[in-house]
């Protein structure tokens, strides 16, 4: 593959991650079927399999309906993509005693496509 072809593939791989994050912000769980392998494994949370990933996303969306993810930085090398994302929510849940509490998170992920 030419250098230009490799660069194009890397940009396509990064676009997949961006689409997944955008879909999750829209609460679109169909992206799991479209982009995740049947044998998907999240080593940080120990979630295994596409169906378990759907259950996990559903729970997060139920508990934090206004949670929003933003990609701060993204790097691709071969079939691996590293991305730094930030998340925030404004609403409270059963887990938060304080009204109007904001939750902020930061996560560095490595994904294979």
C-alpha positions, 0 to 999 in steps of 0.5 A: 500500500502506498504512503497515501493509501496508508494515511487514508486508511488511518483517517478512515479508522479515526472516522469510525471512532468519531462516528461511534462517539457521535452515535453514543451522544445521540443515544444510538445503540445501533452503532454497537451492531455496526461497529463492534465485533461480536467478540468485542472485549473491553479490558478496562471494564471486563465487558465481553461481547456485543450484547453485554456492551449494549447492556452496559451502554443502556445502563449508562444512558439510563443512569446518565441521560445527559452524558456527553462525550468529546474527543480531545485527541486521536492518534492512529497507527495501523489498526490501533487507535488511541483517543483521549475523551472527556465526558460530562453530565449535568443531571443528578441520579440516585448515585449523587446526593447533591442537586445540580452536581456535574460529573466530569470524566477523562479517559484514554482508550486504545481500540483496534479496528 
